[in-house]
Amino acid sequence: MAKVDWDAVMNGGNSNKHPYAGANVKFFNAYLENAEKSLKEGRPIFDEIPSISIRWPGQDETVTRIEPHHIAMFQEKYQQFKAGNEPVTEGTPIAEWPLMSGTAMRELQYMGFRTVEQLAAANDEVKRKLGPLAKFIKLASDWLDAANSTQNDVVKLKAQLDKANGQIASLTHKLELFMQRVEANEGTKFDKASYSRPEPEVDLDDEIEEEQVAPRPRGRPKSR
């Protein structure tokens, strides 16, 4: 049975035709936010994914991870990509930083900066070389400090909230016990027989004084 060369059929009978002929191809770094690292650091942390974009005019774009066969097909484009894009191991890419403009980003990337953390760690010598772009060093440092302080504030507030919730739970328990005692006491009936009226207190000294005082005579005194 004859074997059909589907590659030749799809390429118009020319098996030597490039499978991506006529397509716009570019290599780039895609950034995917790492939720676990972002939560831990208190600021957006992205994983860098070396990717390739393939798009024929008038058709949808296809984006996927760079595979070995992509490198083999587009060696020149890939080498150009690698020359200006070293992988970002960890941190916030300046390409995803909201305070970074497009022109400044490209200039800083050309000078080797890939993340906000790298920019914030630049020394005085690097600041002088950057010229007007040096302002982004302080912006990066302040931005990271704000992110860290926000995380610490959240931790402190959570601790205070947990403590307050514990106190509320303790007070609620005590109130429940108190209400149980009140309800128990309200169920006790008043026993009239067991109630005796207290006798009035008598001062013995007053009784003695009354006995010693002589009675006053009645009528007029007799004349002599």
C-alpha positions as CSV (number, residue, x, y, z in Angstrom):
1,M,0.0,0.0,0.0
2,A,1.3,3.4,-1.0
3,K,2.1,5.8,1.8
4,V,0.7,9.3,1.5
5,D,3.1,12.2,2.1
6,W,0.8,14.5,3.9
7,D,3.5,17.2,4.3
8,A,3.9,17.4,0.6
9,V,0.1,17.6,0.1
10,M,-0.3,20.4,2.7
11,N,2.6,22.3,1.2
12,G,1.4,22.2,-2.4
13,G,3.6,19.3,-3.4
14,N,6.7,21.0,-2.2
15,S,8.0,19.0,0.7
16,N,10.9,21.4,1.1
17,K,8.6,24.3,1.9
18,H,9.0,25.8,5.4
19,P,6.0,24.8,7.5
20,Y,5.7,28.4,8.9
21,A,6.3,30.1,5.6
22,G,4.5,33.5,5.5
23,A,3.9,33.6,9.2
24,N,5.0,36.3,11.6
25,V,7.2,34.7,14.2
26,K,8.7,36.2,17.3
27,F,10.3,34.9,20.5
28,F,9.5,36.6,23.7
29,N,9.2,36.1,27.4
30,A,5.7,35.6,28.7
31,Y,5.0,36.3,32.4
32,L,2.7,34.3,34.6
33,E,2.0,35.5,38.1
34,N,2.9,33.0,40.8
35,A,0.1,33.2,43.3
36,E,2.0,31.3,46.0
37,K,5.1,33.5,45.8
38,S,3.0,36.7,45.4
39,L,1.2,35.9,48.7
40,K,4.4,35.1,50.5
41,E,6.2,38.3,49.3
42,G,3.3,40.6,49.5
43,R,3.7,41.9,46.0
44,P,3.3,40.5,42.5
45,I,5.9,37.8,41.6
46,F,6.0,36.4,38.1
47,D,7.5,33.3,36.6
48,E,9.1,33.9,33.2
49,I,8.2,31.5,30.4
50,P,10.3,31.7,27.2
51,S,7.6,31.6,24.5
52,I,7.1,31.8,20.7
53,S,4.3,33.6,18.9
54,I,3.3,32.4,15.4
55,R,0.7,34.2,13.4
56,W,-0.3,34.1,9.7
57,P,-1.8,37.4,8.4
58,G,-5.6,37.4,9.0
59,Q,-5.5,34.5,11.3
60,D,-5.4,34.0,15.1
61,E,-2.1,34.1,17.0
62,T,-0.6,30.9,18.4
63,V,1.5,31.2,21.5
64,T,3.3,28.3,23.1
65,R,6.4,27.5,25.0
66,I,9.7,27.4,23.0
67,E,10.4,23.8,21.9
68,P,13.7,22.5,20.4
69,H,12.1,22.3,16.9
70,H,11.2,26.0,17.1
71,I,14.9,26.8,17.8
72,A,16.0,24.6,14.9
73,M,13.6,26.3,12.5
74,F,14.3,29.9,13.6
75,Q,17.9,29.8,14.8
76,E,18.7,33.4,13.8
77,K,15.6,34.9,15.4
78,Y,16.2,32.8,18.5
79,Q,19.8,34.0,18.8
80,Q,18.6,37.6,18.6
81,F,16.1,36.9,21.3
82,K,18.7,35.3,23.6
83,A,21.1,38.2,23.1
84,G,18.8,40.6,24.7
85,N,16.7,38.4,27.0
86,E,18.4,36.4,29.7
87,P,15.9,34.5,31.8
88,V,14.5,36.1,34.9
89,T,14.9,33.6,37.8
90,E,12.7,35.3,40.4
91,G,11.2,38.7,41.1
92,T,8.9,41.3,39.5
93,P,9.9,41.8,35.9
94,I,10.2,45.5,35.0
95,A,8.0,44.7,32.0
96,E,5.2,44.1,34.4
97,W,6.0,47.0,36.7
98,P,3.2,49.6,36.6
99,L,5.6,52.5,37.3
100,M,7.8,51.7,34.3
101,S,7.3,53.4,30.9
102,G,7.9,51.5,27.6
103,T,10.9,53.6,26.5
104,A,12.6,53.5,29.9
105,M,12.0,49.7,30.2
106,R,13.7,49.0,26.9
107,E,16.7,51.1,27.9
108,L,17.0,49.4,31.2
109,Q,16.6,46.0,29.7
110,Y,19.4,46.9,27.2
111,M,21.6,47.7,30.2
112,G,20.9,44.3,31.8
113,F,18.1,45.0,34.2
114,R,15.3,42.4,34.2
115,T,13.5,42.8,37.6
116,V,12.5,45.6,40.0
117,E,14.6,43.9,42.6
118,Q,17.7,44.3,40.5
119,L,16.9,47.9,39.9
120,A,16.4,48.7,43.6
121,A,19.8,47.0,44.4
122,A,21.8,49.3,42.0
123,N,24.8,51.0,43.6
124,D,26.0,54.6,43.3
125,E,28.3,53.9,40.4
126,V,25.4,52.4,38.4
127,K,23.2,55.4,39.3
128,R,25.8,57.7,37.7
129,K,25.8,55.6,34.5
130,L,22.0,55.5,34.3
131,G,21.7,59.3,34.3
132,P,18.0,60.4,34.2
133,L,17.0,56.8,34.5
134,A,18.5,56.7,38.0
135,K,15.2,58.0,39.3
136,F,13.7,54.5,38.8
137,I,16.2,53.1,41.3
138,K,14.6,55.1,44.2
139,L,11.1,54.3,42.8
140,A,11.9,50.6,42.8
141,S,13.3,50.8,46.3
142,D,10.3,52.7,47.7
143,W,7.9,50.4,45.9
144,L,9.5,47.3,47.4
145,D,9.5,48.9,50.9
146,A,5.9,49.8,50.6
147,A,5.0,46.2,49.5
148,N,6.9,44.7,52.4
149,S,5.5,47.2,55.0
150,T,2.0,46.4,53.7
151,Q,2.6,42.7,54.2
152,N,3.9,43.4,57.8
153,D,0.8,45.5,58.5
154,V,-1.5,42.8,57.3
155,V,0.3,40.3,59.6
156,K,0.1,42.6,62.6
157,L,-3.6,43.3,62.0
158,K,-4.3,39.6,61.7
159,A,-2.6,38.9,65.0
160,Q,-4.6,41.7,66.7
161,L,-7.8,40.4,65.1
162,D,-7.1,36.9,66.4
163,K,-6.4,38.2,69.9
164,A,-9.6,40.3,69.9
165,N,-11.6,37.3,68.7
166,G,-10.1,35.2,71.5
167,Q,-11.2,37.8,74.0
168,I,-14.7,38.0,72.6
169,A,-15.0,34.2,72.8
170,S,-13.9,34.3,76.4
171,L,-16.4,37.1,77.3
172,T,-19.2,35.3,75.4
173,H,-18.5,32.1,77.4
174,K,-18.6,34.0,80.7
175,L,-21.8,35.7,79.7
176,E,-23.4,32.4,78.9
177,L,-22.5,31.0,82.4
178,F,-23.8,34.1,84.0
179,M,-27.1,33.8,82.2
180,Q,-27.4,30.1,83.1
181,R,-27.1,31.1,86.8
182,V,-29.7,33.8,86.5
183,E,-32.1,31.4,84.9
184,A,-31.5,28.9,87.6
185,N,-32.1,31.4,90.3
186,E,-35.4,32.6,88.7
187,G,-36.7,29.1,89.0
188,T,-36.4,29.1,92.9
189,K,-39.9,29.8,94.6
190,F,-40.3,32.1,97.6
191,D,-41.0,30.1,100.8
192,K,-43.2,32.3,103.1
193,A,-43.0,29.9,106.0
194,S,-39.3,30.1,106.1
195,Y,-39.5,33.8,106.3
196,S,-39.6,35.3,109.9
197,R,-40.1,38.9,110.7
198,P,-37.2,40.3,112.6
199,E,-37.9,41.5,116.2
200,P,-37.2,45.2,116.8
201,E,-34.0,45.9,118.6
202,V,-34.3,47.1,122.2
203,D,-31.7,49.3,123.9
204,L,-31.2,48.1,127.5
205,D,-29.8,51.4,128.6
206,D,-33.0,53.1,127.7
207,E,-35.0,50.6,129.8
208,I,-32.8,51.2,132.9
209,E,-33.2,55.0,132.6
210,E,-37.0,54.7,132.4
211,E,-37.1,52.7,135.7
212,Q,-34.9,55.2,137.5
213,V,-36.9,58.3,136.7
214,A,-39.7,58.9,139.4
215,P,-43.2,59.6,138.3
216,R,-44.3,63.2,138.3
217,P,-47.1,64.1,140.8
218,R,-50.5,65.1,139.5
219,G,-52.5,68.2,140.5
220,R,-51.5,71.4,142.3
221,P,-49.0,71.3,145.2
222,K,-50.6,71.7,148.7
223,S,-50.1,74.9,150.6
224,R,-48.5,74.8,154.1
